[in-house]
Amino acid sequence: MLMLLHMDHPWPWSIREIGRELGNELLAAYAIVSLHAAGLIHRTGEFVFPARTATRFQQLSSTFE
């Protein structure tokens, strides 16, 4: 989730990019399925991006740091 919310990389992320960053495509696929099931990300084909609620939470939490 933190990778998707990182502002230096624009959305969307491909599943392969996430797998490459994590060094494990199976782990990336599992994370994507889990985040999608929780409603924290949206999927469009092979691309994913954070849900609005997740990005808003990130914005709010960064204001309190």
N, CA, C and O atoms as a Maestro MAE file, in Angstrom:
{
 s_m_m2io_version
 :::
 2.0.0
}

f_m_ct {
 s_m_title
 :::
 protein
 m_atom[260] {
  # First column is atom index #
  i_m_mmod_type
  r_m_x_coord
  r_m_y_coord
  r_m_z_coord
  i_m_residue_number
  s_m_chain_name
  s_m_pdb_residue_name
  s_m_pdb_atom_name
  i_m_atomic_number
  :::
  1 25 0.821 -1.181 0.000 1 A "MET " " N  " 7
  2 3 0.000 0.000 0.000 1 A "MET " " CA " 6
  3 2 0.869 1.249 0.000 1 A "MET " " C  " 6
  4 15 0.570 2.221 -0.693 1 A "MET " " O  " 8
  5 25 1.945 1.218 0.780 2 A "LEU " " N  " 7
  6 3 2.820 2.389 0.836 2 A "LEU " " CA " 6
  7 2 3.456 2.698 -0.514 2 A "LEU " " C  " 6
  8 15 3.654 3.863 -0.860 2 A "LEU " " O  " 8
  9 25 3.774 1.658 -1.272 3 A "MET " " N  " 7
  10 3 4.334 1.882 -2.607 3 A "MET " " CA " 6
  11 2 3.335 2.624 -3.484 3 A "MET " " C  " 6
  12 15 3.709 3.540 -4.216 3 A "MET " " O  " 8
  13 25 2.091 2.240 -3.413 4 A "LEU " " N  " 7
  14 3 1.079 2.870 -4.248 4 A "LEU " " CA " 6
  15 2 0.796 4.308 -3.829 4 A "LEU " " C  " 6
  16 15 0.406 5.134 -4.655 4 A "LEU " " O  " 8
  17 25 0.990 4.602 -2.560 5 A "LEU " " N  " 7
  18 3 0.725 5.948 -2.064 5 A "LEU " " CA " 6
  19 2 1.932 6.877 -2.176 5 A "LEU " " C  " 6
  20 15 1.813 8.078 -1.937 5 A "LEU " " O  " 8
  21 25 3.075 6.336 -2.534 6 A "HIS " " N  " 7
  22 3 4.289 7.142 -2.661 6 A "HIS " " CA " 6
  23 2 4.096 8.137 -3.795 6 A "HIS " " C  " 6
  24 15 3.798 7.742 -4.922 6 A "HIS " " O  " 8
  25 25 4.260 9.396 -3.516 7 A "MET " " N  " 7
  26 3 3.946 10.444 -4.485 7 A "MET " " CA " 6
  27 2 4.995 10.628 -5.585 7 A "MET " " C  " 6
  28 15 4.716 11.292 -6.584 7 A "MET " " O  " 8
  29 25 6.194 10.058 -5.427 8 A "ASP " " N  " 7
  30 3 7.221 10.211 -6.457 8 A "ASP " " CA " 6
  31 2 6.944 9.359 -7.690 8 A "ASP " " C  " 6
  32 15 7.526 9.600 -8.747 8 A "ASP " " O  " 8
  33 25 6.084 8.389 -7.573 9 A "HIS " " N  " 7
  34 3 5.745 7.522 -8.706 9 A "HIS " " CA " 6
  35 2 4.274 7.727 -9.041 9 A "HIS " " C  " 6
  36 15 3.407 7.491 -8.200 9 A "HIS " " O  " 8
  37 25 3.987 8.164 -10.266 10 A "PRO " " N  " 7
  38 3 2.583 8.390 -10.628 10 A "PRO " " CA " 6
  39 2 1.820 7.080 -10.780 10 A "PRO " " C  " 6
  40 15 2.416 6.034 -11.038 10 A "PRO " " O  " 8
  41 25 0.519 7.139 -10.623 11 A "TRP " " N  " 7
  42 3 -0.328 5.974 -10.819 11 A "TRP " " CA " 6
  43 2 -0.621 5.848 -12.288 11 A "TRP " " C  " 6
  44 15 -0.422 6.819 -13.018 11 A "TRP " " O  " 8
  45 25 -1.059 4.772 -12.747 12 A "PRO " " N  " 7
  46 3 -1.191 3.489 -12.059 12 A "PRO " " CA " 6
  47 2 0.118 2.713 -12.079 12 A "PRO " " C  " 6
  48 15 1.011 2.989 -12.879 12 A "PRO " " O  " 8
  49 25 0.212 1.749 -11.193 13 A "TRP " " N  " 7
  50 3 1.333 0.816 -11.161 13 A "TRP " " CA " 6
  51 2 0.880 -0.461 -11.856 13 A "TRP " " C  " 6
  52 15 -0.270 -0.876 -11.708 13 A "TRP " " O  " 8
  53 25 1.769 -1.079 -12.608 14 A "SER " " N  " 7
  54 3 1.445 -2.389 -13.159 14 A "SER " " CA " 6
  55 2 1.806 -3.446 -12.114 14 A "SER " " C  " 6
  56 15 2.638 -3.219 -11.236 14 A "SER " " O  " 8
  57 25 1.172 -4.583 -12.232 15 A "ILE " " N  " 7
  58 3 1.450 -5.679 -11.308 15 A "ILE " " CA " 6
  59 2 2.917 -6.108 -11.439 15 A "ILE " " C  " 6
  60 15 3.555 -6.467 -10.449 15 A "ILE " " O  " 8
  61 25 3.436 -6.068 -12.650 16 A "ARG " " N  " 7
  62 3 4.855 -6.424 -12.860 16 A "ARG " " CA " 6
  63 2 5.789 -5.433 -12.181 16 A "ARG " " C  " 6
  64 15 6.801 -5.827 -11.602 16 A "ARG " " O  " 8
  65 25 5.453 -4.145 -12.249 17 A "GLU " " N  " 7
  66 3 6.288 -3.141 -11.578 17 A "GLU " " CA " 6
  67 2 6.330 -3.395 -10.072 17 A "GLU " " C  " 6
  68 15 7.388 -3.315 -9.449 17 A "GLU " " O  " 8
  69 25 5.188 -3.695 -9.507 18 A "ILE " " N  " 7
  70 3 5.123 -3.963 -8.076 18 A "ILE " " CA " 6
  71 2 5.946 -5.207 -7.740 18 A "ILE " " C  " 6
  72 15 6.696 -5.221 -6.763 18 A "ILE " " O  " 8
  73 25 5.800 -6.240 -8.550 19 A "GLY " " N  " 7
  74 3 6.582 -7.458 -8.352 19 A "GLY " " CA " 6
  75 2 8.070 -7.203 -8.439 19 A "GLY " " C  " 6
  76 15 8.848 -7.750 -7.658 19 A "GLY " " O  " 8
  77 25 8.468 -6.371 -9.393 20 A "ARG " " N  " 7
  78 3 9.887 -6.036 -9.545 20 A "ARG " " CA " 6
  79 2 10.391 -5.260 -8.326 20 A "ARG " " C  " 6
  80 15 11.485 -5.523 -7.828 20 A "ARG " " O  " 8
  81 25 9.602 -4.316 -7.854 21 A "GLU " " N  " 7
  82 3 9.997 -3.523 -6.681 21 A "GLU " " CA " 6
  83 2 10.097 -4.382 -5.422 21 A "GLU " " C  " 6
  84 15 11.001 -4.194 -4.607 21 A "GLU " " O  " 8
  85 25 9.175 -5.319 -5.267 22 A "LEU " " N  " 7
  86 3 9.189 -6.195 -4.100 22 A "LEU " " CA " 6
  87 2 10.176 -7.340 -4.240 22 A "LEU " " C  " 6
  88 15 10.550 -7.972 -3.252 22 A "LEU " " O  " 8
  89 25 10.598 -7.605 -5.477 23 A "GLY " " N  " 7
  90 3 11.521 -8.701 -5.716 23 A "GLY " " CA " 6
  91 2 10.848 -10.055 -5.719 23 A "GLY " " C  " 6
  92 15 11.519 -11.084 -5.640 23 A "GLY " " O  " 8
  93 25 9.505 -10.066 -5.810 24 A "ASN " " N  " 7
  94 3 8.756 -11.320 -5.765 24 A "ASN " " CA " 6
  95 2 7.380 -11.091 -6.374 24 A "ASN " " C  " 6
  96 15 6.528 -10.448 -5.762 24 A "ASN " " O  " 8
  97 25 7.162 -11.615 -7.574 25 A "GLU " " N  " 7
  98 3 5.882 -11.399 -8.247 25 A "GLU " " CA " 6
  99 2 4.726 -12.109 -7.551 25 A "GLU " " C  " 6
  100 15 3.599 -11.614 -7.559 25 A "GLU " " O  " 8
  101 25 4.996 -13.260 -6.950 26 A "LEU " " N  " 7
  102 3 3.944 -13.976 -6.234 26 A "LEU " " CA " 6
  103 2 3.486 -13.175 -5.015 26 A "LEU " " C  " 6
  104 15 2.289 -13.070 -4.748 26 A "LEU " " O  " 8
  105 25 4.438 -12.617 -4.286 27 A "LEU " " N  " 7
  106 3 4.114 -11.774 -3.139 27 A "LEU " " CA " 6
  107 2 3.329 -10.546 -3.584 27 A "LEU " " C  " 6
  108 15 2.381 -10.139 -2.912 27 A "LEU " " O  " 8
  109 25 3.713 -9.961 -4.699 28 A "ALA " " N  " 7
  110 3 3.008 -8.793 -5.225 28 A "ALA " " CA " 6
  111 2 1.570 -9.149 -5.593 28 A "ALA " " C  " 6
  112 15 0.645 -8.400 -5.278 28 A "ALA " " O  " 8
  113 25 1.379 -10.284 -6.254 29 A "ALA " " N  " 7
  114 3 0.030 -10.709 -6.644 29 A "ALA " " CA " 6
  115 2 -0.842 -10.939 -5.411 29 A "ALA " " C  " 6
  116 15 -2.015 -10.566 -5.399 29 A "ALA " " O  " 8
  117 25 -0.274 -11.548 -4.386 30 A "TYR " " N  " 7
  118 3 -1.021 -11.786 -3.150 30 A "TYR " " CA " 6
  119 2 -1.396 -10.457 -2.486 30 A "TYR " " C  " 6
  120 15 -2.524 -10.286 -2.023 30 A "TYR " " O  " 8
  121 25 -0.450 -9.524 -2.441 31 A "ALA " " N  " 7
  122 3 -0.711 -8.219 -1.840 31 A "ALA " " CA " 6
  123 2 -1.815 -7.487 -2.597 31 A "ALA " " C  " 6
  124 15 -2.686 -6.868 -1.985 31 A "ALA " " O  " 8
  125 25 -1.780 -7.555 -3.912 32 A "ILE " " N  " 7
  126 3 -2.782 -6.873 -4.727 32 A "ILE " " CA " 6
  127 2 -4.165 -7.466 -4.497 32 A "ILE " " C  " 6
  128 15 -5.139 -6.729 -4.341 32 A "ILE " " O  " 8
  129 25 -4.255 -8.777 -4.474 33 A "VAL " " N  " 7
  130 3 -5.537 -9.431 -4.215 33 A "VAL " " CA " 6
  131 2 -6.067 -9.044 -2.840 33 A "VAL " " C  " 6
  132 15 -7.255 -8.762 -2.687 33 A "VAL " " O  " 8
  133 25 -5.200 -9.031 -1.851 34 A "SER " " N  " 7
  134 3 -5.606 -8.692 -0.484 34 A "SER " " CA " 6
  135 2 -6.050 -7.238 -0.370 34 A "SER " " C  " 6
  136 15 -7.071 -6.952 0.255 34 A "SER " " O  " 8
  137 25 -5.299 -6.319 -0.965 35 A "LEU " " N  " 7
  138 3 -5.664 -4.902 -0.915 35 A "LEU " " CA " 6
  139 2 -6.948 -4.626 -1.679 35 A "LEU " " C  " 6
  140 15 -7.761 -3.799 -1.265 35 A "LEU " " O  " 8
  141 25 -7.127 -5.321 -2.793 36 A "HIS " " N  " 7
  142 3 -8.355 -5.155 -3.571 36 A "HIS " " CA " 6
  143 2 -9.563 -5.681 -2.799 36 A "HIS " " C  " 6
  144 15 -10.620 -5.051 -2.795 36 A "HIS " " O  " 8
  145 25 -9.411 -6.815 -2.157 37 A "ALA " " N  " 7
  146 3 -10.504 -7.392 -1.363 37 A "ALA " " CA " 6
  147 2 -10.885 -6.480 -0.198 37 A "ALA " " C  " 6
  148 15 -12.044 -6.441 0.213 37 A "ALA " " O  " 8
  149 25 -9.914 -5.754 0.326 38 A "ALA " " N  " 7
  150 3 -10.174 -4.832 1.438 38 A "ALA " " CA " 6
  151 2 -10.724 -3.491 0.955 38 A "ALA " " C  " 6
  152 15 -11.102 -2.648 1.768 38 A "ALA " " O  " 8
  153 25 -10.771 -3.291 -0.358 39 A "GLY " " N  " 7
  154 3 -11.301 -2.042 -0.906 39 A "GLY " " CA " 6
  155 2 -10.310 -0.890 -0.885 39 A "GLY " " C  " 6
  156 15 -10.702 0.270 -1.013 39 A "GLY " " O  " 8
  157 25 -9.026 -1.203 -0.724 40 A "LEU " " N  " 7
  158 3 -8.017 -0.154 -0.635 40 A "LEU " " CA " 6
  159 2 -7.401 0.221 -1.979 40 A "LEU " " C  " 6
  160 15 -6.775 1.274 -2.105 40 A "LEU " " O  " 8
  161 25 -7.576 -0.635 -2.980 41 A "ILE " " N  " 7
  162 3 -7.076 -0.328 -4.320 41 A "ILE " " CA " 6
  163 2 -8.141 -0.680 -5.344 41 A "ILE " " C  " 6
  164 15 -9.080 -1.429 -5.073 41 A "ILE " " O  " 8
  165 25 -7.960 -0.110 -6.536 42 A "HIS " " N  " 7
  166 3 -8.788 -0.448 -7.688 42 A "HIS " " CA " 6
  167 2 -7.896 -1.134 -8.710 42 A "HIS " " C  " 6
  168 15 -6.704 -0.844 -8.806 42 A "HIS " " O  " 8
  169 25 -8.488 -2.045 -9.472 43 A "ARG " " N  " 7
  170 3 -7.752 -2.748 -10.530 43 A "ARG " " CA " 6
  171 2 -8.400 -2.450 -11.864 43 A "ARG " " C  " 6
  172 15 -9.623 -2.447 -12.001 43 A "ARG " " O  " 8
  173 25 -7.545 -2.198 -12.850 44 A "THR " " N  " 7
  174 3 -7.979 -2.032 -14.229 44 A "THR " " CA " 6
  175 2 -7.038 -2.863 -15.073 44 A "THR " " C  " 6
  176 15 -5.941 -2.426 -15.422 44 A "THR " " O  " 8
  177 25 -7.478 -4.064 -15.394 45 A "GLY " " N  " 7
  178 3 -6.592 -4.974 -16.122 45 A "GLY " " CA " 6
  179 2 -5.383 -5.314 -15.282 45 A "GLY " " C  " 6
  180 15 -5.515 -5.807 -14.162 45 A "GLY " " O  " 8
  181 25 -4.196 -5.050 -15.824 46 A "GLU " " N  " 7
  182 3 -2.968 -5.355 -15.092 46 A "GLU " " CA " 6
  183 2 -2.474 -4.175 -14.257 46 A "GLU " " C  " 6
  184 15 -1.398 -4.243 -13.663 46 A "GLU " " O  " 8
  185 25 -3.246 -3.103 -14.211 47 A "PHE " " N  " 7
  186 3 -2.838 -1.916 -13.475 47 A "PHE " " CA " 6
  187 2 -3.653 -1.736 -12.206 47 A "PHE " " C  " 6
  188 15 -4.822 -2.115 -12.142 47 A "PHE " " O  " 8
  189 25 -3.016 -1.150 -11.198 48 A "VAL " " N  " 7
  190 3 -3.678 -0.891 -9.916 48 A "VAL " " CA " 6
  191 2 -3.386 0.542 -9.486 48 A "VAL " " C  " 6
  192 15 -2.360 1.120 -9.843 48 A "VAL " " O  " 8
  193 25 -4.303 1.095 -8.721 49 A "PHE " " N  " 7
  194 3 -4.110 2.414 -8.137 49 A "PHE " " CA " 6
  195 2 -4.891 2.483 -6.838 49 A "PHE " " C  " 6
  196 15 -5.885 1.775 -6.677 49 A "PHE " " O  " 8
  197 25 -4.457 3.325 -5.908 50 A "PRO " " N  " 7
  198 3 -5.105 3.372 -4.595 50 A "PRO " " CA " 6
  199 2 -6.525 3.937 -4.688 50 A "PRO " " C  " 6
  200 15 -6.822 4.790 -5.525 50 A "PRO " " O  " 8
  201 25 -7.377 3.443 -3.816 51 A "ALA " " N  " 7
  202 3 -8.737 3.969 -3.718 51 A "ALA " " CA " 6
  203 2 -8.679 5.365 -3.108 51 A "ALA " " C  " 6
  204 15 -7.717 5.713 -2.422 51 A "ALA " " O  " 8
  205 25 -9.682 6.136 -3.355 52 A "ARG " " N  " 7
  206 3 -9.719 7.509 -2.856 52 A "ARG " " CA " 6
  207 2 -9.617 7.559 -1.330 52 A "ARG " " C  " 6
  208 15 -8.963 8.443 -0.777 52 A "ARG " " O  " 8
  209 25 -10.256 6.621 -0.663 53 A "THR " " N  " 7
  210 3 -10.193 6.614 0.801 53 A "THR " " CA " 6
  211 2 -8.761 6.403 1.291 53 A "THR " " C  " 6
  212 15 -8.353 6.996 2.290 53 A "THR " " O  " 8
  213 25 -7.997 5.561 0.593 54 A "ALA " " N  " 7
  214 3 -6.608 5.318 0.988 54 A "ALA " " CA " 6
  215 2 -5.756 6.565 0.766 54 A "ALA " " C  " 6
  216 15 -4.927 6.907 1.609 54 A "ALA " " O  " 8
  217 25 -5.952 7.243 -0.357 55 A "THR " " N  " 7
  218 3 -5.169 8.450 -0.615 55 A "THR " " CA " 6
  219 2 -5.542 9.565 0.358 55 A "THR " " C  " 6
  220 15 -4.678 10.324 0.798 55 A "THR " " O  " 8
  221 25 -6.806 9.661 0.688 56 A "ARG " " N  " 7
  222 3 -7.237 10.683 1.650 56 A "ARG " " CA " 6
  223 2 -6.673 10.393 3.037 56 A "ARG " " C  " 6
  224 15 -6.245 11.311 3.736 56 A "ARG " " O  " 8
  225 25 -6.669 9.129 3.437 57 A "PHE " " N  " 7
  226 3 -6.071 8.758 4.704 57 A "PHE " " CA " 6
  227 2 -4.596 9.150 4.738 57 A "PHE " " C  " 6
  228 15 -4.117 9.678 5.742 57 A "PHE " " O  " 8
  229 25 -3.884 8.897 3.658 58 A "GLN " " N  " 7
  230 3 -2.472 9.259 3.562 58 A "GLN " " CA " 6
  231 2 -2.308 10.761 3.721 58 A "GLN " " C  " 6
  232 15 -1.415 11.212 4.438 58 A "GLN " " O  " 8
  233 25 -3.151 11.535 3.070 59 A "GLN " " N  " 7
  234 3 -3.084 12.989 3.181 59 A "GLN " " CA " 6
  235 2 -3.314 13.448 4.620 59 A "GLN " " C  " 6
  236 15 -2.576 14.285 5.140 59 A "GLN " " O  " 8
  237 25 -4.338 12.895 5.253 60 A "LEU " " N  " 7
  238 3 -4.656 13.282 6.618 60 A "LEU " " CA " 6
  239 2 -3.555 12.876 7.588 60 A "LEU " " C  " 6
  240 15 -3.192 13.650 8.474 60 A "LEU " " O  " 8
  241 25 -3.023 11.669 7.427 61 A "SER " " N  " 7
  242 3 -2.005 11.202 8.356 61 A "SER " " CA " 6
  243 2 -0.708 11.983 8.199 61 A "SER " " C  " 6
  244 15 0.020 12.164 9.175 61 A "SER " " O  " 8
  245 25 -0.407 12.447 6.999 62 A "SER " " N  " 7
  246 3 0.833 13.212 6.802 62 A "SER " " CA " 6
  247 2 0.726 14.605 7.405 62 A "SER " " C  " 6
  248 15 1.752 15.220 7.696 62 A "SER " " O  " 8
  249 25 -0.474 15.119 7.600 63 A "THR " " N  " 7
  250 3 -0.618 16.438 8.212 63 A "THR " " CA " 6
  251 2 -0.364 16.404 9.710 63 A "THR " " C  " 6
  252 15 -0.094 17.441 10.316 63 A "THR " " O  " 8
  253 25 -0.447 15.225 10.315 64 A "PHE " " N  " 7
  254 3 -0.248 15.088 11.748 64 A "PHE " " CA " 6
  255 2 1.157 14.622 12.119 64 A "PHE " " C  " 6
  256 15 1.437 14.385 13.294 64 A "PHE " " O  " 8
  257 25 2.031 14.489 11.146 65 A "GLU " " N  " 7
  258 3 3.393 14.024 11.433 65 A "GLU " " CA " 6
  259 2 4.264 15.159 11.914 65 A "GLU " " C  " 6
  260 15 5.443 14.953 12.203 65 A "GLU " " O  " 8
  :::
 }
 m_bond[259] {
  # First column is bond index #
  i_m_from
  i_m_to
  i_m_order
  :::
  1 1 2 1
  2 2 3 1
  3 3 4 2
  4 3 5 1
  5 5 6 1
  6 6 7 1
  7 7 8 2
  8 7 9 1
  9 9 10 1
  10 10 11 1
  11 11 12 2
  12 11 13 1
  13 13 14 1
  14 14 15 1
  15 15 16 2
  16 15 17 1
  17 17 18 1
  18 18 19 1
  19 19 20 2
  20 19 21 1
  21 21 22 1
  22 22 23 1
  23 23 24 2
  24 23 25 1
  25 25 26 1
  26 26 27 1
  27 27 28 2
  28 27 29 1
  29 29 30 1
  30 30 31 1
  31 31 32 2
  32 31 33 1
  33 33 34 1
  34 34 35 1
  35 35 36 2
  36 35 37 1
  37 37 38 1
  38 38 39 1
  39 39 40 2
  40 39 41 1
  41 41 42 1
  42 42 43 1
  43 43 44 2
  44 43 45 1
  45 45 46 1
  46 46 47 1
  47 47 48 2
  48 47 49 1
  49 49 50 1
  50 50 51 1
  51 51 52 2
  52 51 53 1
  53 53 54 1
  54 54 55 1
  55 55 56 2
  56 55 57 1
  57 57 58 1
  58 58 59 1
  59 59 60 2
  60 59 61 1
  61 61 62 1
  62 62 63 1
  63 63 64 2
  64 63 65 1
  65 65 66 1
  66 66 67 1
  67 67 68 2
  68 67 69 1
  69 69 70 1
  70 70 71 1
  71 71 72 2
  72 71 73 1
  73 73 74 1
  74 74 75 1
  75 75 76 2
  76 75 77 1
  77 77 78 1
  78 78 79 1
  79 79 80 2
  80 79 81 1
  81 81 82 1
  82 82 83 1
  83 83 84 2
  84 83 85 1
  85 85 86 1
  86 86 87 1
  87 87 88 2
  88 87 89 1
  89 89 90 1
  90 90 91 1
  91 91 92 2
  92 91 93 1
  93 93 94 1
  94 94 95 1
  95 95 96 2
  96 95 97 1
  97 97 98 1
  98 98 99 1
  99 99 100 2
  100 99 101 1
  101 101 102 1
  102 102 103 1
  103 103 104 2
  104 103 105 1
  105 105 106 1
  106 106 107 1
  107 107 108 2
  108 107 109 1
  109 109 110 1
  110 110 111 1
  111 111 112 2
  112 111 113 1
  113 113 114 1
  114 114 115 1
  115 115 116 2
  116 115 117 1
  117 117 118 1
  118 118 119 1
  119 119 120 2
  120 119 121 1
  121 121 122 1
  122 122 123 1
  123 123 124 2
  124 123 125 1
  125 125 126 1
  126 126 127 1
  127 127 128 2
  128 127 129 1
  129 129 130 1
  130 130 131 1
  131 131 132 2
  132 131 133 1
  133 133 134 1
  134 134 135 1
  135 135 136 2
  136 135 137 1
  137 137 138 1
  138 138 139 1
  139 139 140 2
  140 139 141 1
  141 141 142 1
  142 142 143 1
  143 143 144 2
  144 143 145 1
  145 145 146 1
  146 146 147 1
  147 147 148 2
  148 147 149 1
  149 149 150 1
  150 150 151 1
  151 151 152 2
  152 151 153 1
  153 153 154 1
  154 154 155 1
  155 155 156 2
  156 155 157 1
  157 157 158 1
  158 158 159 1
  159 159 160 2
  160 159 161 1
  161 161 162 1
  162 162 163 1
  163 163 164 2
  164 163 165 1
  165 165 166 1
  166 166 167 1
  167 167 168 2
  168 167 169 1
  169 169 170 1
  170 170 171 1
  171 171 172 2
  172 171 173 1
  173 173 174 1
  174 174 175 1
  175 175 176 2
  176 175 177 1
  177 177 178 1
  178 178 179 1
  179 179 180 2
  180 179 181 1
  181 181 182 1
  182 182 183 1
  183 183 184 2
  184 183 185 1
  185 185 186 1
  186 186 187 1
  187 187 188 2
  188 187 189 1
  189 189 190 1
  190 190 191 1
  191 191 192 2
  192 191 193 1
  193 193 194 1
  194 194 195 1
  195 195 196 2
  196 195 197 1
  197 197 198 1
  198 198 199 1
  199 199 200 2
  200 199 201 1
  201 201 202 1
  202 202 203 1
  203 203 204 2
  204 203 205 1
  205 205 206 1
  206 206 207 1
  207 207 208 2
  208 207 209 1
  209 209 210 1
  210 210 211 1
  211 211 212 2
  212 211 213 1
  213 213 214 1
  214 214 215 1
  215 215 216 2
  216 215 217 1
  217 217 218 1
  218 218 219 1
  219 219 220 2
  220 219 221 1
  221 221 222 1
  222 222 223 1
  223 223 224 2
  224 223 225 1
  225 225 226 1
  226 226 227 1
  227 227 228 2
  228 227 229 1
  229 229 230 1
  230 230 231 1
  231 231 232 2
  232 231 233 1
  233 233 234 1
  234 234 235 1
  235 235 236 2
  236 235 237 1
  237 237 238 1
  238 238 239 1
  239 239 240 2
  240 239 241 1
  241 241 242 1
  242 242 243 1
  243 243 244 2
  244 243 245 1
  245 245 246 1
  246 246 247 1
  247 247 248 2
  248 247 249 1
  249 249 250 1
  250 250 251 1
  251 251 252 2
  252 251 253 1
  253 253 254 1
  254 254 255 1
  255 255 256 2
  256 255 257 1
  257 257 258 1
  258 258 259 1
  259 259 260 2
  :::
 }
}
